[in-house]
Amino acid sequence: MTADPQRGRVAIVLKGYPRLSETFVAQELEGLEARGLSLEIWSLRRPTDRIEHPLHGRIRARRHYLPEYLYREPGRVARAAVSALRRPGLVALLRVFARDLVRDPSPGRLRRLGQAFVLARELGPAARHIHVHFLHTPGSVARYAALLTGRSWSFSAHAKDIWTLPDWEKREKIAASDWGVTCTAQGYAHLEALAERGKVRLVYHGLDLSRFPPPPQARAPRDGRDPADPVRIVTVGRAVAKKGFDDLLWALEALPKGLDWRCTHVGGGELLRSLKEQAEARGLADRVTFRGPLGQDEVVALLRESDLFVLPSKEARSGDRDGLPNVLMEAASQRLAILATDFAGIPEFIRPEREGVLVPPGDRAALARAMAALAADPARRAALGAAAHARLVESFSAGAGLDELATRLHASLGAEAVIP
């Protein structure tokens, strides 16, 4: 479907764009454009990944970058501040900002105001509605800019923004928005308890299966008893605390000595060096390979040639946690057996002993036992992989969620907007 420029555009606000770890966002943007929406992208940060996902190249929306640090673009920020003085929404914005600043007196709060000034000044009149991904920092910038310009705004809440943001801030942002969606039942229950009934909807990201090849017809029946053909374990995710990769290394060290295996990790992240050091200290350096960030084709190829996907997610000390990691659905797209934790949104897709094996988060011994059992049982792995693929196709394809989100955004564009 071709976008109708007369309906106006949706300004999509994100913390960073593009990001390899947020392919669910790129999938959504491409799907919304295919459903006739005209978009423009406003990112609070410039990209840091050295490669882009192929999806990003198919998105037509123009990219804009707000000043990540206000002092680096003083002229741009000053012009935006002067422009804000002439807007009738400034008084309402400053009242809200003052209340926020009292409860969160941080430099970051001031940066959000400055970025909102720039966003408000540089949004053209064709951008009639703002939709923000993540309620925390991007949510503040979107809310402030909407107040200043009189635009409507909506949100998609995901994981970290739900579980690390104070309740007062979530409650006030939800109340100020037109509507919002979130991507797990657990997150939905939490936000709904803070919101007016019906304000927040559960919309799964799902997976666009057209982006993935059909799964392999069969895998080699590796059982860990052939040193020349070891069981291949794979995990994909940023090296951050909530992914539980430290637990995975402990569990790998605890596997039976007679079991032959190799493990590959894909992803960047702040803890990558620490994980490599831990693998070395545990004597696993010759069996664990850290590939760093990879493009989609390389990730899919790795999933297709592996025997077991493992993701030991848990709650980080900061309170951060996963939602429903897209990579689980990507593994299922290739009929790969899945071992994960019974945590966050994971059991909404992987039901224990049906589509995969789930162990308690942080239980390293249980993770090691389950991994050893699955490594030695290729028939069980095949059955679990087939069940996960069937559930993905039947209940977690991306189309339904994209249809609902597109309908809501079209309605927001059709509403009367006050844009000075």
N, C-alpha and C positions, 0 to 999 in steps of 0.2 A: 504494500500500500504506500502511495506517495504522500508525504506530509503536506498539509495545507497551510502555507505561510499566513493565510488570512486569519487562522485560528490562533496565531501567536505561538511562541516557543516556551518550553519549560527550561528554566535554568537549573541544572543539576549541580549541587554543591557537594564536594568531597574533600576529605583531608589530604589525600594524595592521589594523583592520577597521571599515568596509568601505573598499576601495581600488579605484579604477577600473582601475589597472594590474594587478590580480590577479583578473580575471574568471574565470580558471580555478579559483580557490578557490571563488568563489560558485557556479559551475556544478557543482562537486563537492558542495558542501553541499546544494544543491537536489536533486541526483541521489540523494544518500544518504538524504535525508528521504523521497524518493519510493520508496525501497527499504526502508522500514520502520524506519529508525533515528531515534531521538530524540536530538537534539543540543542542546548549549548552547555558546555562543561566549565565549571569554575572550581579550581583546585587550590587549596590552602598551601600546598607544597608542590615543588617540582619533582619529577620522577627521580628515583635513586637506583632502580633496577637497571642493569646493563642491557637487558633484552626486553622486548615487548611480546606479549601474547598475540598470536595472529588475530584474535578477536578485535583488538584495538585498532588494527588497520582497516577493519570493515565498518567502523563507526564513523558516520559522516559529521557528527557534531564538532563544532569548532572548540578548541581548547583555550582556556584563559587561565592565567595564574595570578593569584592575589599575592601581595608582598608577604613572604613567610616571616621576615623580620622587618618591622616597620622602619627601623633606622637605616636600612639599606636602600629604601626608596622614599626619601623624605619629601621630595616634590610631589610625587604621586599621592602620598598620604595627606599632605597639606592641602592639595587641591580638593581632595575628597572631603576633608573636614570643613573647608569653606563652603563647599556645595551642601553639606549637611545642615549648615546654619540656615539655609534658605528653605528647608523642607518643613512642612507642618507636622510631620511625624516625629521631629526631633525631641520635643518635650516628653512625649510618651516613651520614647526610647530611653532617654536619660533617666526617667523614673525607674524603669525596669533595670537598667544597667546599674544604677546606684544600689538597688536592693541586692542585686547579684554580687556586686563588689564588696558589700558589707559581709556577706557570707563566704565569699571566695576572694579575699584580697591578694590576688596573685598577679604577676606580670602577664601571665597568659590571658587573664581576663581583659586587660587593657589592649592586648594584641587583637583579641577577637573584635573589640569595638572598632579598632582601626581598620581591620580587614572588612568589617561590615560597611564602614564608610566608603571604602574603595568599591566594594561590590555594588552598593546602592548607586554610586555615581556612574559606574561603567556599564551597568545593565542598560541595554537599550529598551525602548518602549515595546519592542516585539516580545520581550521576555515577560510574560504576563503572570507566571506562577513559578515559585521556587520549590524544588523538591530536594531534600538533603539526605544523604546517606550518613548515618551515625548521629546519635542524639547529643554526644558530648561536645567537643570543640566545634565541629562543623555545624551542629545544631544551634549553637549560640550565634555563630556568624549569620546563619540563615534567618534566625528569629529576629536579630537586631536589624538586618537589612530589610526584612519584610515590614517591621514596625516603621522604619524610616520612610519607606516608599509606598506603603499602603497595599503592597502585594499580598496575595494569599500564599500560604506555604504548607507543605506536608513533609513527612519524614518516613524513612525506612530505618528501623532500629535493628541491630544485629546481635552483638555479643558483649564485647568490652564496654560499649557505651551503656548497655543495660545494667551490667553488674558492678561497674565501678563508679557510676555517677550517683551523687546523693539523691535520695527520694524527692526532696523538695524541688530539685532542679528538673528531674524527669516530670514530676507532677505539673509544674508550671509551664514547661515547654509543650507538653501534650495538650494542656488546656488552651495554650495560645495558638496551636496549629489548627488547620482545618480538618486534618485526618492523618492517620499514620498506619503503617504496617510493620509487622515483625515476622521473623522467619522460623521460629520454633514455638511449640506449644508452651514450653516452660517460660520463655520470654513473654509470650502473649499473656499468660496468666498473671505474671508479675506486673506488666504494664496496665492491663485492664483493671487491676485492683487500685491503680493510681489515677484512673481516668474516668471521665464520663462514659457511661455505657454506650458501646457502639463506635467510640472514637478511634479505637485501634482494632485492626483486623489481622488475623493469622494468614500469611501468604508465604508458602514455601518457595524457595528459589527454584528447586528442581534442577534438572539438567537437560540441556538441549542435545538430544541424542544424535542430531544430524551432524554435530561437530566431531563425532567419534566413529571409528571404524567398527564394524560388527565384531563381536568378541571371538577369540580363537575357538575353533571347534573342539579342541582338546588340548590338554597340557601333558607334558611328560610326567609319568607317575613317580616323581622323586620322593624318596622317603628318608633321606638323610643317612643312608648306609653306603653310599658310593662317594668316596673322596674326589673322584674325577667329575662328579655331577651333583654338587651339593644342593640342598634346598635353598631356593632364592627368596629372601625376605626383603620387602621394600617398605619404606615409609616416606611420606611426603608432607612437608609443612615447615613453616618458619621455625628457626631454632629459638624459641621463646619458652618461658617456664610452663605456660598452660598446655603445651603439646606433650609434656611428659617424656621427652626423649632421654632424660637422665634415668628414668625408670626403665626405659627400653634397654639401655646399655647394661644396667644391673641385671635385668632378666636374661639378656644374651649371655652374659658371663656365667649365669647359673644353669644354662642349658646342659644336658647330659654330655659328658666328654666324648662319647662315641657317636654323637650326632654331627653329621657334616652339613654345614650351612654357610651362607654368605648373606650379608645385609647391606643394603644401599639406602642412604638417606639423600633426599633431594630437597633443597631449599637453602635460603640464606638466613640471616638473623643474628641478633646480638650475642647469642650464646654458642654460635657455631665453633668458635675457637675453643671454648671451654669443653664442648662435647668431644672435639677431636683429642683434647688432652686427656679427658676421662677414658676414651677408648684406648688410648696409648697406655695409660696407667693400668687399665684392666687387662692388658695383653690381648686386645681385640683388633689392633691396628691392621693386621693382615686379613681380617675377616669382615671388617666394617669399612665401607667406602662412602665418603662424603662428596657428592657430586656438585653441590652448590645449586644455584637457581638454574633451571633448564627450561627450554621452550616446550610448547605443548606436544609437538611431535616426538621429542625425546622422552617426555614423561609417559606418554601413551605407549611408546615402544617398550619402556621399562616395565610398565604394568602388564603388558602382554606376555613378556618373557619371565615374569616372576610367578611364584607359587603361593605367596601369602602376603597380604597387606596388614600392617600393624600400626595403630594410632592410639597411644596410651594417654589420651587427654585427661586433664585434671584441673582443679582450681589453683591458680597461682596465688602467692601470698598477697598480691595486690588486690585480689578479688576477681581478676580477669579470668575469663573462661571462654571456651568455644561455644558456638551456637550448634549448627549442624554442618560440620565441615564438608564443603563441596567435594573434596578429594575422596571421601568415602563413596560418593555416587560415581565419581570417575573410575574408581577401582571396580565398582559393581558393573559399570558399563562394559568391562572386559572380562566379566565372570570370574573375577579374582576373589578368592576366599578372604574374609575380613575378620581380624581380631582387634577389638577396640575396648573402650571402657564404658561402663553403664553410667553415663554422665552427660549432663547438658542435653542437647537435642539429639544425641547419637541414637538412643533407643527408639526415637520416633521413626527412624528409618531401619536400623538394624535391630530386629527383635531377637532377644537371646535364644540361641540354639535353633533359630529358624533361618535368618539371613546371615548370621555370623555368630561369633562367640564374643560375649562381653564379660569383662571382669571388673571388680570394684576399682575405682580410680585410686591410684597411689599404692595398690597392693602388688608389689613387685613379685612376690613369690607366686601369686595366682597368675600373673602375666607370664612368668617363666613356665609354669606348669601347662597353661593353655597353649603357649607357643610350641613347646616340646610335643604335646599331643597332636597338634595340627601338622607340625612338620613331618611327623612319622605316619600320617594318615592321608594319602593323596585322594582316596575315595571320598572321605568326609569333606576335604577341601573342595572337591568338584561339586558336591551336592550343595554346599553352602554358597559357593560362587554362583551356581545356577539360580538358587532361590533369591539371592540379592539382585541379580540381573532382572528376574521376573518382577520383583517388587518395584524396582526402578522404573521399568517400562509401564507397569500398571498404575502406579500411584505417585511417582515423583518426576514425571516429565515436566519440562518448564512451561509448557503452553498455557495451562490453566492459570497459573500465577501471573504470567505476563498479561493475559487477557484481562484479569481483574485490575491489575495496576494501570494498564492502558485506559481502561474504562474510567477509572477514577481521575486520572490526569486529564483526559479529554473533558470530563465534566468540570474540572477546576479551570481549564482554559475557557470554557464556555460561560463561566460565571462572570458577572460584572467586576472588573478590577479598577481600582483607583490608582493610576500611575501618573505622578506629576511629570 
